[in-house]
Amino acid sequence: MLRALQQEDYKLIGQWASNPFELFRFAADTWQFPVTEASVTEYISKNKSRYQFIFEQNGISAGFCELILKDTDTPRLSRIILGSAFRGRGWGKVMINEMLDKCRELSSLKKVYLYVIESNEAARKCYESCGFVYENEEKLVLHFESQHYPILKMSCIL
């Protein structure tokens, strides 16, 4: 179940990324490791038009996802992470499908997209299982600790 992010949830985001690379994979350069409540507070205050959600499973906060709506563009899912105890068990697919429902609820647009690091096979397979397909666009590249990581754009019809 998705619910709106609350201030008391800010500390959870830092707990779900156990090392700098894991944080980079889910949030690019949005936050520095370790994530602090203050840095999440600052991010949220600068991005008030975005929708942030906590994914709960059996009453336990299990993940985070953000929905970015633009007036004339396609909505985008961003900063998607599950706590390690919930990974590899199908909960990512449940969370993404609930986010797609949120997109339909909050926007009349017909398509949503996201970006994923090409080497993040688990995330890619999850998105594919939810109906996302690869866009034929030039790959973006992010940099982390002197390494280059190609980024793929995926989209899904709502």
C-alpha positions in Angstrom: 0.0 0.0 0.0 1.3 3.5 -0.9 0.9 6.4 1.5 2.2 10.0 1.4 5.6 10.5 2.8 5.6 12.0 6.3 8.4 13.9 8.1 8.8 11.0 10.5 9.7 8.8 7.4 12.7 10.8 6.4 15.1 8.8 8.5 13.9 5.6 6.7 15.4 6.7 3.3 18.9 6.7 4.8 18.4 3.2 6.3 17.4 1.7 2.9 20.7 2.6 1.3 23.5 0.7 3.1 26.4 2.1 1.1 27.2 5.0 -1.2 26.8 2.9 -4.4 23.4 1.6 -3.4 22.3 5.2 -2.7 23.7 6.3 -6.1 21.7 3.5 -7.8 18.5 4.7 -6.4 18.9 8.5 -6.2 21.9 9.4 -8.4 23.4 12.5 -6.8 20.3 13.7 -5.0 21.7 12.9 -1.5 25.1 12.2 -0.1 25.8 9.0 1.9 24.8 8.6 4.6 21.4 10.3 4.0 20.4 12.5 6.9 16.9 13.7 7.9 18.1 17.3 7.2 19.1 16.5 3.6 15.8 14.8 3.0 14.0 17.8 4.5 15.9 20.2 2.3 15.2 18.1 -0.8 11.4 17.9 0.0 11.2 21.6 0.6 12.9 22.4 -2.8 10.6 19.9 -4.6 7.1 20.7 -3.3 5.4 19.9 -6.6 6.6 16.3 -6.5 4.7 13.4 -4.9 6.7 11.2 -2.5 5.3 7.9 -1.2 6.2 5.3 1.3 5.3 1.7 0.3 4.0 -0.3 3.2 3.7 -4.1 3.3 1.8 -5.6 6.2 2.1 -2.3 8.1 5.9 -2.1 7.7 7.5 0.7 5.8 9.3 -1.1 3.0 10.2 1.4 0.3 10.1 4.9 -1.2 9.1 6.2 -4.6 8.6 9.6 -6.1 6.2 10.8 -8.9 7.2 13.9 -10.9 4.4 15.4 -12.9 4.9 18.0 -15.5 2.2 20.1 -17.1 3.1 19.3 -20.7 5.3 16.3 -20.4 5.0 12.6 -19.4 5.1 11.8 -15.7 8.2 10.2 -14.3 8.8 7.7 -11.6 12.0 8.5 -9.7 14.1 7.6 -6.6 12.7 4.1 -6.3 14.0 1.9 -3.5 13.0 -1.0 -1.3 14.5 -2.0 2.0 16.8 -5.0 1.6 14.5 -7.3 3.5 11.8 -6.7 0.8 14.0 -7.1 -2.3 13.8 -10.2 -4.6 10.4 -11.2 -3.3 8.1 -9.5 -5.8 7.3 -6.4 -3.6 9.0 -4.1 -6.1 6.5 -5.1 -8.7 3.6 -4.5 -6.3 5.0 -1.0 -5.5 5.6 -0.1 -9.2 2.0 -1.2 -10.1 0.6 0.9 -7.3 2.7 3.8 -8.5 1.2 3.3 -12.0 -2.3 3.5 -10.4 -1.2 6.8 -8.7 -0.2 8.1 -12.1 -3.6 7.3 -13.5 -5.2 8.9 -10.5 -3.2 12.1 -10.5 -2.7 12.7 -14.2 -4.6 12.5 -17.4 -1.4 11.8 -19.3 -1.2 8.4 -21.0 2.4 7.5 -20.5 5.0 7.4 -17.7 8.7 6.9 -17.8 11.7 6.3 -15.6 15.4 6.0 -15.8 17.4 3.0 -14.7 21.1 2.2 -14.6 21.8 -0.3 -17.4 23.7 -2.7 -15.1 20.8 -2.8 -12.5 19.4 -6.0 -13.9 17.0 -6.7 -11.0 15.4 -3.2 -11.3 15.2 -3.5 -15.1 13.4 -6.9 -14.9 11.0 -5.6 -12.3 10.1 -2.6 -14.6 9.8 -4.9 -17.6 7.4 -7.2 -15.6 5.2 -4.1 -15.0 4.9 -3.3 -18.7 7.8 -0.8 -19.1 9.7 -0.9 -22.4 13.0 0.6 -23.5 12.9 3.9 -25.3 15.2 4.2 -28.3 17.0 7.3 -27.2 20.7 8.1 -26.7 21.8 6.8 -23.4 22.6 9.1 -20.6 25.7 8.5 -18.5 26.1 9.0 -14.8 29.4 9.0 -13.0 30.2 7.5 -9.6 33.7 7.1 -8.1 35.5 7.4 -11.5 33.1 4.8 -13.1 30.7 5.5 -15.9 27.1 4.1 -15.7 24.9 4.2 -18.8 21.3 5.1 -18.0 18.3 3.7 -19.9 15.0 5.4 -20.3 11.9 3.1 -20.0 8.3 4.0 -20.5 4.9 2.4 -19.8 1.5 3.2 -21.3 -1.0 4.0 -18.6 
